[in-house]
Amino acid sequence: MPTTSAILTAAGESTRMGAFKPLLPWKGKALVQYQTVSLVEAGIDEIVVVLGHLKDLVIPYLDSSKIKWTFNPDYRSGRTTSIKAGLDTVSPDAKNILLLAVDQPRTPHVISAIMCSHITSKAIITVPRYKGFGGHPVVFSTTLRPEIARIPECGRGIKEVFLDHRRELNEVFINDPMVKLDLNTPDEFDRAKMNHRA
C-alpha cells in the first residue's frame, strides 16, 4: 500500500512558454517523463499525474506501474482545480502527499532529501528552502487532506494551508538552486538548460 504519493500537475496550456511544457526536452527526456522518473527513483510509492490540455500527447510518456493519471476538465480555471483532481485520485492509504508541477524539474536527490526530512521529523508540512527562499516540492501529511480539498481558486490557493500552519512548517535547507527552478517562459527555459546542463 502506498505511504507516499505525489501529485504532478501537468494540465495547463503553457501560454507564457509558447510551447507545450510537458513535452519540452530536459536531460534527454520529455519534461513530464523526466519528472516521473525522478519521483520513482526518489522512492515515491504512487505518482498521480493530472492532465488537461493535450492530454493524449502526454499519456504515452506515463510508462511506469507506479503512475496513475487523471483528467481535470476544469484545468482552464487554475492550478487549484488540478491539485484537487489529483487529491481525489491519490490512494486513501497514502500517509504523505508530495506536490510538484511539471515545470519544476527536480533531481531524485532533491526529492529524496525533502521526503526523508518530512518522514523523519513526522512533520505536517515540509518545504525546501534555498538561501532564505522557499521552493518545491512541498510535502503534506494526509491529515491535511480535508483542508487541501477546500482550498479556493479565487484566494491564495494552496498557500492558505501554509498560512494556517505556518508555525508547524518543517523547513529543509537545500544547497541547490534547483529547488527554486520554475520554467514559465522561453528565456527561463533557455537559462535553465544552460545552468543545469539540460
N, C-alpha and C positions, 0 to 999 in steps of 0.2 A: 504494500500500500504506500502511495506517495506520502512523504513527510514534508518535502519542499517542492512547491510548484512555482513556475514562472509564468507571468503574463507578458507576452511580447506583442506590443501594439504595432500593427503594420497595415492600418486601414485607410490612411489619409490619401489625399490626391497629389501630394508633393508639389503644390502650386509654386512655392518660392524656389524650389530646386529646379523646376523646369524639366525634370526627368523623373521617372518613377523610382523612388528611393529604394524599395525592397530589392530591386534588381541591379542597382549600381554595383560596379566591381569593387571588391575590397579584399585584398590579400589573396587573389586568385579565385575568389568565390563571389556569388551574388551576395549582397549585404545580408539579406534575410537568412541565407544559408550559413554565412559566417557566424551570425548571432546564435542560431540554434545549435550549431556545432560547439561553439564556446560554452553555451549553457549545459550541454550534455557532458562535455569534458570537465566542467567545473563540478559535476556531480548532482545537478538538479534532477529530481526524480520525474517531474512531469512538466512539459512545456506546452502552454496554450497560446497559439498564435492567432491574434484577432485580425481578420481580413475584412476588406471593404472594397475600395476602388481596385478594379482589375484583378480581382481575387483569383480568377482562373489562371492568370500568368504566374502566380506565386505558389499555388498548390504543388506543382511538380518538384519544388525545391524543399518541401517538407517531408523528408525521406527517412526520418528516424522513428522507431517504435515508441519513443518517449514523447513524440509530438502529437498534439491534437490541434485542430484548427476550428474556429468558429467564425461565422459571418455576422458582422454588425450592420444591419440595414440602416441604422441611423448615423453612419460614420461621418456624414457631412455636418452633423450637429456638434462635433467636437470630440476631443480625446477622452473625456469623461465617459461618454457612451461606450467607447471601446473598452475602457477599464471595467465597466460594469458587465459588458458582454463576456469578457474574459473571466470575471469573477463567477458568473453563472456556470461556466464550463469547468472551472477548477474542481478537482476531486474533493468531496466532502471530508475525506480523511487527511487532507493537507494540514500541516501544522504551521507552515510559514509560506508567505507569498512574496516572491520577488517581482518587482515591476520594472520594466525596461521598454524603451521604444526602439523601433527598428533603425532609427537614425542615430543611435547612441552605441556604436560598436565598442565592445569590451572584450578583453582577453579572458581566457579561463582563469588565469591567476588572479586578476582583479575581482572577478565574480566570486571565486572561491574564498578569497581573503575576507570579503564582506559577509558572505554566508557563515563562515566559521566564527567570526566575531559575534554575529547575531545569535547563533545557536549556543555558543559558549556562555554568552552573557545573559541568555534567556530574556532577551530584550523584547519589547513590544513593537518598537520601530528602530531600524538601523539605517543610518545614512553615511555614505562616504564623504570625506572632506579632503580637499587639496588646497594648501596654502590659505586656509581660512574660508574657503568657499565650498558650498555643498555640491554634491554631484549625484550620479546614478551608477548602478541601480540602487533602489531603495528596497528594503525588506520589511514586511509587516507580519506580526503574529496574526494568525487567523481568528484570534479573539476580537480583532477589529473588523472582521468581515461585515457585520451589520452596519458599522459606521461607513465603511467604504461604499457599500451598496446605496447609501443615502446621499452621497456627495452630489451637489447640484452643479450643472454645467454653467449656470449663469454666475456663480460665485467664484471662489478660489479653487474649485475642483479638489484634487487630492490634497492640496495644501491645507484645506480645512481640517483634515485628520492630524496633520503635523501640528497645527496651531493648538488643537485640543490636547495634544500630548507632548508639547514642546519640552516639558521638564523630564520626560521619560525617554528622550532620544538617546540611543547608543550611537556615538559618533566614532567612525573608524577613520583614522588619518592614513591616507594612501599617498605615497610619494610618487604619484604617476598622474600627469595631467590628463590622461585618457578619461578619468572619472568625470571630467568636465566637458568632454567632447560631444558636440551636437552638430549634425550635418543638415543644415537648413537651406543653404544657398550654394550655388556653384563655386563661389570664392571660398567658402568654408570647406567645401569638399576638396577642392584643389590643395588648399593649405594642409588639410588633414592627411591627404595622401602623401604629401611631401614630408610632413613631420613624423608620421607613423610608418613610413615606407610601405604604403599600401598600393 
